[in-house]
């Protein structure tokens, strides 16, 4: 597995110890501008976690329960967020079926590039009751 990335500190904390480049997760600013009013902060944070966990474009070999625990949400809440991210085109979600399920393999979450367009139907379905407004429009 290589060298550990983290170690426990004396006072009970955790320290990042790896010297190798881990890569940064970059969520484009347009996601916050046009998608935040639709999907909310939880979905953007979960998408960021999926970006961090993905290997070759897919999150696998990690249970939904473990991801939910790390995100401090319940598994049902995480599943609702996954459904929202799928509907909006940020990810695809494939639960194990058949032999994959019998052998206890995990779901696979393919991480996609964030969509650059918010459809009228998604605005109608998820916008705040007082209307949709991109975040940038708040700057006066």
PyMOL commands that set and color helices and strands:
alter all, ss='L'
color gray80, all
select helices_A, chain A and resi 29-53+64-71+75-88+98-102+120-126+135-138
alter helices_A, ss='H'
color red, helices_A
select strands_A, chain A and resi 6-8+14-16+58-59+91-94+108-111
alter strands_A, ss='S'
color yellow, strands_A
deselect
rebuild
show_as cartoon
